[in-house]
Amino acid sequence: MIAIKGGIVVTVTSEIIQNGVVLIDGGRIAAVGASVDIPGGTQVIDASGKWVTPGLIDAHTHLSTFNEPQTMPLLPGMLDGNEMSDPVTPHIRGIDALNPHDVGIENTRKAGFTTCYTGPGSANVIGGSGISFKTKKGATVFDIVIPGSEHMKMALGENPKRVYGSDKKMPVTRMGTAALLRETLFNAKVYSDQLKKAEKDPDKAPKPDFKLEALVPVVRGEMKCRIHSHRADDVVTAIRVAKEFNLQFSIEHCTEGYKILDFLKENKVDCVIGPLTMGLSKMEIWGCKLETPGVMEDAGINFCLTEDTSSGTKYLPIHIGLCIARGLSERTAFEAVTIRPARLLGLDKRVGSLEAGKDADVAIFSGNPFSNLSLCETTIIDGEIYDNLG
């Protein structure tokens, strides 16, 4: 057994416990509290003066799919994150580019992140499925991935237009992007209905279609869609199309979400906000503001926070500190990188808070996790201790 003793324990779903104890038995949390009996022979970690939190979670990364290390200029074939040969690739699977030995995973673990979601980028209108994984050491993907956590990536805005429009290939415009998305979802719905009919009458089975097959759980509401949308009008289009097809979905980035707060709240939209420290590399992110999380919190909108690309996740806690200085509450900040992304990923029964019975995923920081003066000294995943200072 392992006992983390004497720290400021941030449970997330309950109170912050001063001088608390987190007791770990095997790969699970056994107890959390101010007065927990520590059995004899238990390995004790002295966390006096330190902050003890659930393992942090980034619900939107491209860890390993945008593989590292990278050299500049990028050479052809270096990045596996975008299959830029076809704007509709729902059959692409992020797990096929997930390398457990990618340096970005270790860098992220050392920052206190124990669970991440990774997947294809936003070059395509429909980019394929991503998957959640633990940032622990592993020899193969089977050692780190969480089966059943797949989501489907979709994208609106400048990226698909830029990739395909220059070749005069649809989509050239935002209208073309929305039309291509609708057409594909319509065809997937027809294909799904044919499959259902074939369950009673095999003679009605459709011709196998590998792309549409991947979208069947999407149009049946069994797989969540993660829709990349920065500009406010793109966010509205994404929500409109998702509701037309009764999709489960979240809006990724939502950079200009502060312009449509009432609309987001009315539609009960889940958002994954970030990164919020982007340079002005394209027009649709010129409206990026560090004040956005605080404004959305005040409006009652549910959101997670992300750093998005590769090893950048290690800087997310520091950037959240910048948002706290601009109106975001500390409580919501903790939730936005723990229990909220856990819920978004459908993993909240396992991770996202310090509670008995959950996975033993814990981060120990030298100070407040959102201060640039703090270090994550120890990360624990499934009860395995990683010394980040050694």
C-alpha positions as CSV (number, residue, x, y, z in Angstrom):
1,M,0.0,0.0,0.0
2,I,1.0,3.7,-0.5
3,A,0.0,6.6,1.7
4,I,0.4,10.2,0.6
5,K,0.4,12.1,3.8
6,G,0.3,15.7,5.0
7,G,-0.5,17.5,1.8
8,I,-3.2,19.9,0.6
9,V,-5.5,17.4,-0.9
10,V,-7.7,18.6,-3.8
11,T,-10.4,16.0,-4.1
12,V,-12.2,18.1,-6.8
13,T,-15.7,16.6,-6.2
14,S,-15.6,17.4,-2.5
15,E,-13.7,19.7,-0.2
16,I,-10.0,20.6,-0.2
17,I,-8.4,18.8,2.8
18,Q,-5.6,20.4,4.7
19,N,-3.0,17.9,6.0
20,G,-4.9,15.1,4.2
21,V,-4.1,11.5,3.4
22,V,-4.6,9.6,0.2
23,L,-4.4,5.8,0.7
24,I,-3.6,3.6,-2.3
25,D,-4.1,-0.1,-2.5
26,G,-2.8,-1.7,-5.7
27,G,-4.1,0.3,-8.6
28,R,-7.0,1.9,-6.7
29,I,-7.6,4.7,-4.2
30,A,-8.6,3.0,-1.0
31,A,-9.4,6.1,1.1
32,V,-9.2,9.9,1.2
33,G,-9.6,12.1,4.2
34,A,-8.1,14.1,7.1
35,S,-7.9,11.1,9.4
36,V,-7.2,7.9,7.5
37,D,-5.6,5.0,9.3
38,I,-2.4,4.0,7.7
39,P,-1.7,0.3,8.0
40,G,1.7,-0.9,9.2
41,G,4.2,-1.6,6.4
42,T,2.6,1.0,4.1
43,Q,5.0,3.1,1.9
44,V,4.5,6.7,3.0
45,I,5.1,9.7,0.8
46,D,5.5,12.9,2.8
47,A,3.6,15.6,1.0
48,S,3.8,18.2,3.7
49,G,3.4,21.7,2.2
50,K,2.7,20.2,-1.2
51,W,-0.6,20.0,-3.3
52,V,-2.0,16.6,-4.0
53,T,-4.5,16.5,-6.9
54,P,-6.1,13.9,-9.1
55,G,-4.0,13.1,-12.1
56,L,-4.7,15.9,-14.6
57,I,-6.6,15.2,-17.9
58,D,-6.3,16.9,-21.3
59,A,-9.4,15.9,-23.3
60,H,-8.0,17.2,-26.6
61,T,-4.4,16.4,-27.6
62,H,-2.5,15.2,-30.6
63,L,0.1,13.4,-28.5
64,S,2.1,11.0,-30.7
65,T,-0.1,11.5,-33.7
66,F,1.8,14.7,-34.3
67,N,4.9,12.7,-33.4
68,E,7.9,14.1,-31.6
69,P,10.7,15.1,-31.8
70,Q,10.2,17.3,-34.8
71,T,12.7,19.1,-36.9
72,M,12.2,22.2,-38.9
73,P,11.5,22.4,-41.7
74,L,9.2,19.5,-41.5
75,L,10.1,16.7,-43.9
76,P,7.4,14.9,-45.9
77,G,5.9,12.0,-44.0
78,M,7.0,13.3,-40.5
79,L,3.5,14.0,-39.1
80,D,0.9,11.2,-38.9
81,G,-1.9,13.4,-37.5
82,N,-3.6,14.5,-40.7
83,E,-4.3,12.2,-43.6
84,M,-4.4,15.0,-46.1
85,S,-5.4,12.9,-49.1
86,D,-9.2,13.0,-48.8
87,P,-11.5,15.4,-46.8
88,V,-13.6,12.5,-45.5
89,T,-11.7,9.8,-43.7
90,P,-13.9,8.5,-40.8
91,H,-12.2,5.1,-41.1
92,I,-8.8,6.6,-40.0
93,R,-7.9,5.5,-36.4
94,G,-5.7,7.6,-34.2
95,I,-4.6,4.5,-32.3
96,D,-2.6,3.5,-35.5
97,A,-0.3,6.4,-35.0
98,L,-0.1,6.2,-31.2
99,N,3.5,5.4,-30.2
100,P,3.8,4.8,-26.4
101,H,7.5,5.6,-26.7
102,D,6.8,9.1,-28.0
103,V,8.7,11.7,-25.9
104,G,5.6,13.8,-25.7
105,I,3.9,11.3,-23.5
106,E,6.7,11.3,-20.9
107,N,6.8,15.1,-21.0
108,T,3.1,15.2,-20.3
109,R,3.3,12.7,-17.5
110,K,6.0,14.8,-15.8
111,A,3.6,17.7,-15.8
112,G,1.0,15.8,-13.8
113,F,-1.2,14.5,-16.6
114,T,-2.2,10.9,-16.2
115,T,-5.0,10.6,-18.9
116,C,-5.1,12.2,-22.3
117,Y,-7.2,11.9,-25.4
118,T,-5.4,11.9,-28.7
119,G,-6.5,11.7,-32.3
120,P,-6.4,13.0,-35.9
121,G,-6.0,16.7,-36.5
122,S,-8.4,19.1,-38.2
123,A,-7.3,19.0,-41.9
124,N,-10.3,16.9,-42.9
125,V,-14.0,17.6,-42.6
126,I,-14.2,14.2,-41.0
127,G,-10.8,13.1,-39.8
128,G,-11.3,9.8,-38.0
129,S,-11.4,8.4,-34.5
130,G,-9.3,9.2,-31.5
131,I,-8.9,7.4,-28.2
132,S,-8.1,8.0,-24.6
133,F,-5.0,6.6,-23.0
134,K,-2.9,6.7,-19.7
135,T,0.4,8.4,-19.9
136,K,2.2,5.6,-18.1
137,K,5.1,3.7,-19.6
138,G,4.1,0.9,-21.9
139,A,5.7,-1.3,-24.6
140,T,2.7,-1.3,-26.9
141,V,-0.6,0.6,-27.3
142,F,-2.4,-2.2,-25.5
143,D,-0.5,-1.1,-22.3
144,I,-1.8,2.4,-22.3
145,V,-5.1,2.8,-24.3
146,I,-8.5,2.8,-22.7
147,P,-10.8,0.6,-25.0
148,G,-14.2,1.9,-25.7
149,S,-13.2,5.6,-25.4
150,E,-13.1,6.3,-29.1
151,H,-14.6,9.6,-30.5
152,M,-15.0,10.9,-34.1
153,K,-13.1,14.0,-35.2
154,M,-14.8,16.6,-37.4
155,A,-13.7,20.1,-38.5
156,L,-15.1,23.3,-39.8
157,G,-13.4,26.6,-40.6
158,E,-10.1,27.4,-42.2
159,N,-8.2,24.1,-42.0
160,P,-10.2,21.9,-44.4
161,K,-10.6,24.9,-46.8
162,R,-6.9,25.6,-46.8
163,V,-5.9,22.0,-47.3
164,Y,-8.3,21.2,-50.2
165,G,-9.4,24.5,-51.5
166,S,-6.0,25.3,-53.0
167,D,-6.5,22.2,-55.2
168,K,-10.0,23.4,-56.2
169,K,-11.3,20.3,-54.4
170,M,-14.3,20.4,-52.1
171,P,-14.4,22.1,-49.6
172,V,-13.3,25.4,-51.0
173,T,-15.8,27.4,-48.9
174,R,-17.5,27.2,-45.5
175,M,-20.6,26.3,-47.4
176,G,-18.8,23.4,-49.1
177,T,-17.5,22.1,-45.7
178,A,-21.0,22.1,-44.2
179,A,-22.5,20.5,-47.3
180,L,-19.8,17.7,-47.4
181,L,-20.4,17.0,-43.7
182,R,-24.2,16.8,-44.2
183,E,-23.9,14.6,-47.3
184,T,-21.6,12.2,-45.5
185,L,-23.8,12.0,-42.4
186,F,-26.9,11.5,-44.6
187,N,-25.2,8.6,-46.4
188,A,-24.1,7.1,-43.1
189,K,-27.7,7.3,-41.8
190,V,-29.0,5.6,-44.9
191,Y,-26.3,2.9,-44.6
192,S,-27.1,2.5,-40.9
193,D,-30.8,2.1,-41.6
194,Q,-30.1,-0.5,-44.2
195,L,-27.9,-2.5,-41.7
196,K,-30.9,-2.5,-39.3
197,K,-33.2,-3.8,-42.0
198,A,-30.7,-6.5,-42.8
199,E,-30.9,-7.8,-39.3
200,K,-34.3,-9.1,-40.1
201,D,-33.8,-9.6,-43.8
202,P,-30.2,-10.4,-44.8
203,D,-31.1,-9.9,-48.5
204,K,-31.4,-6.1,-47.8
205,A,-27.8,-5.8,-46.6
206,P,-26.1,-2.9,-48.2
207,K,-22.8,-3.2,-50.1
208,P,-20.0,-3.0,-47.5
209,D,-18.6,0.5,-47.2
210,F,-15.6,0.9,-44.9
211,K,-16.0,4.6,-44.5
212,L,-19.7,4.6,-43.8
213,E,-19.3,1.7,-41.4
214,A,-17.1,3.8,-39.2
215,L,-19.8,6.4,-39.0
216,V,-22.6,4.0,-38.0
217,P,-22.1,4.5,-34.2
218,V,-21.9,8.2,-34.8
219,V,-25.3,8.6,-36.5
220,R,-26.8,6.1,-34.0
221,G,-25.7,8.4,-31.2
222,E,-23.4,5.8,-29.8
223,M,-20.1,7.6,-30.5
224,K,-19.4,11.3,-29.6
225,C,-18.2,13.7,-32.3
226,R,-15.5,16.2,-31.5
227,I,-16.1,19.2,-33.8
228,H,-13.2,21.6,-34.4
229,S,-14.7,25.2,-34.6
230,H,-12.9,28.4,-33.7
231,R,-15.0,31.2,-35.2
232,A,-18.4,31.9,-33.6
233,D,-20.3,31.3,-36.9
234,D,-18.5,28.0,-37.4
235,V,-19.5,27.0,-33.9
236,V,-23.1,27.7,-34.7
237,T,-22.9,25.7,-37.9
238,A,-21.4,22.8,-36.1
239,I,-24.2,22.8,-33.5
240,R,-26.9,23.2,-36.2
241,V,-25.6,20.2,-38.2
242,A,-25.1,18.1,-35.1
243,K,-28.7,18.7,-34.0
244,E,-30.0,17.9,-37.5
245,F,-28.5,14.4,-37.2
246,N,-29.1,14.0,-33.4
247,L,-25.4,13.6,-32.8
248,Q,-23.6,13.4,-29.4
249,F,-21.0,16.1,-29.7
250,S,-18.6,18.7,-28.2
251,I,-17.2,21.8,-29.6
252,E,-13.4,21.8,-29.7
253,H,-11.6,25.1,-29.2
254,C,-14.7,27.4,-29.3
255,T,-12.3,30.3,-29.5
256,E,-15.0,32.9,-30.1
257,G,-17.5,31.3,-27.8
258,Y,-17.7,34.5,-25.7
259,K,-19.6,36.1,-28.7
260,I,-22.5,33.5,-28.5
261,L,-22.8,32.8,-24.8
262,D,-26.6,32.7,-24.8
263,F,-26.7,30.3,-27.7
264,L,-24.2,28.0,-26.1
265,K,-26.1,27.9,-22.9
266,E,-29.5,27.5,-24.5
267,N,-28.2,24.5,-26.4
268,K,-26.4,23.0,-23.4
269,V,-23.1,22.7,-25.4
270,D,-20.0,21.1,-23.9
271,C,-16.9,22.9,-25.0
272,V,-13.2,22.1,-24.9
273,I,-11.5,25.5,-24.8
274,G,-8.0,26.2,-25.9
275,P,-5.2,26.6,-26.6
276,L,-5.5,30.2,-25.4
277,T,-1.9,31.3,-26.0
278,M,-1.9,30.9,-29.7
279,G,-0.2,33.4,-32.0
280,L,-2.3,35.0,-34.7
281,S,-1.4,32.3,-37.3
282,K,-4.7,32.3,-39.0
283,M,-7.7,34.7,-39.1
284,E,-10.2,32.5,-37.3
285,I,-8.1,32.7,-34.0
286,W,-7.5,36.4,-34.0
287,G,-10.3,36.6,-31.4
288,C,-8.5,34.4,-28.9
289,K,-8.7,35.7,-25.3
290,L,-7.4,34.5,-22.0
291,E,-10.5,35.9,-20.4
292,T,-12.8,33.4,-22.3
293,P,-12.9,30.7,-19.5
294,G,-13.9,33.2,-16.9
295,V,-16.6,34.7,-19.1
296,M,-17.9,31.2,-19.9
297,E,-17.9,30.3,-16.2
298,D,-20.0,33.3,-15.4
299,A,-22.4,32.4,-18.2
300,G,-22.9,28.9,-16.8
301,I,-21.4,27.0,-19.8
302,N,-19.7,23.7,-19.2
303,F,-16.2,23.5,-20.5
304,C,-12.8,21.7,-20.3
305,L,-9.4,23.3,-21.0
306,T,-6.8,22.0,-23.4
307,E,-3.4,22.9,-24.7
308,D,-4.1,20.9,-27.9
309,T,-0.8,20.0,-29.6
310,S,1.8,17.4,-28.7
311,S,4.0,18.2,-25.6
312,G,2.3,21.6,-25.2
313,T,0.0,19.9,-22.7
314,K,2.8,20.3,-20.1
315,Y,2.3,24.1,-20.2
316,L,-1.5,23.9,-19.7
317,P,-1.4,24.4,-15.9
318,I,0.7,27.6,-16.2
319,H,-1.7,28.9,-18.9
320,I,-4.6,28.2,-16.7
321,G,-3.0,30.4,-14.1
322,L,-3.1,33.2,-16.6
323,C,-6.8,32.6,-17.0
324,I,-7.3,32.6,-13.2
325,A,-5.7,36.0,-13.1
326,R,-8.3,37.1,-15.6
327,G,-11.5,35.9,-13.9
328,L,-11.5,32.1,-13.9
329,S,-12.2,30.6,-10.4
330,E,-9.7,28.2,-9.0
331,R,-12.4,25.6,-8.3
332,T,-13.5,25.6,-12.0
333,A,-9.9,25.6,-13.1
334,F,-9.3,22.3,-11.2
335,E,-12.6,20.8,-12.6
336,A,-11.6,21.8,-16.2
337,V,-8.6,19.6,-16.1
338,T,-9.9,16.7,-14.0
339,I,-13.6,15.7,-13.5
340,R,-15.0,17.7,-16.5
341,P,-12.7,16.1,-19.1
342,A,-13.3,12.7,-17.4
343,R,-17.0,13.1,-17.9
344,L,-16.6,14.3,-21.5
345,L,-14.5,11.2,-22.2
346,G,-17.0,8.9,-20.4
347,L,-14.3,8.0,-17.8
348,D,-15.6,9.8,-14.7
349,K,-16.3,6.5,-12.9
350,R,-12.5,5.8,-13.1
351,V,-10.6,9.1,-13.1
352,G,-11.0,12.8,-12.5
353,S,-11.2,13.0,-8.7
354,L,-9.7,11.6,-5.6
355,E,-12.3,9.2,-4.4
356,A,-12.2,5.7,-3.0
357,G,-12.6,3.1,-5.7
358,K,-11.2,5.2,-8.5
359,D,-7.9,4.5,-10.4
360,A,-4.9,5.5,-8.3
361,D,-4.0,8.4,-10.6
362,V,-2.4,11.2,-8.5
363,A,-0.2,14.2,-9.0
364,I,1.9,15.8,-6.3
365,F,3.0,19.5,-6.9
366,S,5.5,21.5,-4.9
367,G,3.0,24.4,-4.8
368,N,-0.3,25.5,-6.4
369,P,-0.4,23.6,-9.7
370,F,-1.4,26.7,-11.6
371,S,1.7,28.7,-10.6
372,N,4.7,28.8,-12.8
373,L,6.8,28.5,-9.6
374,S,5.5,25.0,-9.0
375,L,6.8,21.6,-10.2
376,C,5.0,18.3,-10.4
377,E,7.4,16.3,-8.3
378,T,5.6,13.0,-8.5
379,T,3.0,11.4,-10.8
380,I,1.2,8.2,-9.8
381,I,-0.7,6.2,-12.5
382,D,-2.6,3.0,-11.6
383,G,-0.6,2.9,-8.3
384,E,2.8,3.1,-10.1
385,I,5.0,5.9,-8.8
386,Y,7.0,8.1,-11.3
387,D,9.6,10.4,-9.7
388,N,9.7,13.5,-12.0
389,L,12.8,15.0,-10.3
390,G,15.0,11.9,-10.5
